Structures are given as C-alpha cells and as structure tokens.
Amino acid sequence: MEPSDKGAGIHRILERFGGRCEDEIVFGDSDNDLSMFGDDGWIRVAMGNASERLKEKADLITTDVDKDGIWKACVKLGLLE
C-alpha cells in the first residue's frame, strides 16, 4: 500500500538522521507524489510522464523514467557528469 503522505515520511527520515531539506531531491510521476511537491525546501523533479498537477509544482521536469529521466535530471542538477 502506498503511504498517503510521502512528504511527512521524508520529514521523519530527515529528523531521524539529521538531514536537511535543502539537501534533498524528490522525484515523482503521479498524483500520489503531490505531498512531496509542497513547499518543503527540497528540489522537486517531475518525470516527463508525470501528471500535469505534479509538473505545475516541479522545479525541474525531466524525461520519462524509461528514457533515463532520473539520470538526466541528476546531470542537469550537477550531481553527475
């Protein structure tokens, strides 16, 4: 079963391990990811096949996951060469 509030789950993990929101990147493609796409301070990446609602909230829109979307987003964000 999908968690109903993925954003709250991320906050709990960050608190547990001393992480910072500004160091996090979330990826989503469907409305069940909307809770991660609030104003939490992390980078929000929507996949190319994401719902329009998710894309509207994204900081970056990449290609579909099966078209190397995560890798391309990581390159664009300067995480990989």
Secondary structure, DSSP 8 states (H G I E B T S, - for coil): ---S-HHHHHHHHHHHHT--GGG-EEEE-SGGGGGGGSSSSSEEEE-TT--HHHHHH-SEE---GGGTHHHHHHHHTTS--
